[in-house]
Amino acid sequence: MTAASRCEPEEGLRPVVRAVAQVVLGGALVVAGVSHLTFARDDFRAQVPSWVPLDADPVVIVSGLVEIVLGGALLTTWKQPRRALLGLVAGGFFVAVFPGNVAQLTGHRDAFGLDTDAKRAIRLLFQPVLIAVALGATDAWRCPPWRR
């Protein structure tokens, strides 16, 4: 199978599942981004690692804006290779914010109802799932942008 044939439109249920996953992920990112700027700002401040040499509030604001932009792009980008590239960027974003989740665990910081180390540790397991959804929903696995 050539790279070009791999990116040909598919038939059946798979493209529908990918599209639904992309819309759900995009919507979730927009909601999360808005929550960074409004009602969950304190909870997000709890995730900024102490080693980040910036005040936590601007970090939360910028990450919220990035989430809104990424979410909006996921809701509106459907053509390859841009769609796959967007999936890679979203996956990279989830990798970049992972230290915040680790900081919440290691700092024993309560936020988002995660009030025990066990809950905070379980949450860490979902970050790879988010990365996989970002890559899978956008077809980044099947249609990597560098294979054009």
C-alpha positions, 0 to 999 in steps of 0.5 A, a space after each residue: 500500500 502506498 502512502 497516497 493510497 493510504 490517505 484515500 477516503 475510506 468507506 464504512 464506519 471508520 471515517 464516521 467514528 473518526 469524525 465523531 471523535 474529532 468533533 468530541 475532542 474539539 468541543 472538549 478542548 473549547 470547553 476546557 479552554 473557556 474553563 481555563 479563563 473562567 470558572 476553573 482557573 484556580 484548579 488549573 493554577 494548581 497544575 502549573 508545576 512549581 519549576 515553571 519560571 512564570 506566574 501561574 495565571 498567565 500560564 493558565 490563560 495562554 494554555 486556555 487560549 491554545 486549547 480554544 484555538 486547537 478545539 476550534 481548529 479540530 471542529 473546522 479542519 477536515 482536509 488532509 494533510 492539514 487535518 493530520 498535522 492538526 492531530 499531531 499538534 494536538 497530540 503534542 499539546 497533550 504531551 506538553 501539558 502532561 508535566 502539569 498533571 504529574 505536578 498535581 500528583 507529586 505536589 498532592 494538589 487537589 483540583 477537579 475533584 482529584 483529592 487523593 493521590 490514587 485519583 491523580 495517578 489514575 488521571 495520568 493514565 488518560 493522557 496517552 488516551 487523549 494523545 491516541 484520540 488526537 492522532 487517530 481521530 485526525 487520521 494522523 496514523 494513516 495519513 502522516 503529513 510528511 508522506 505527501 
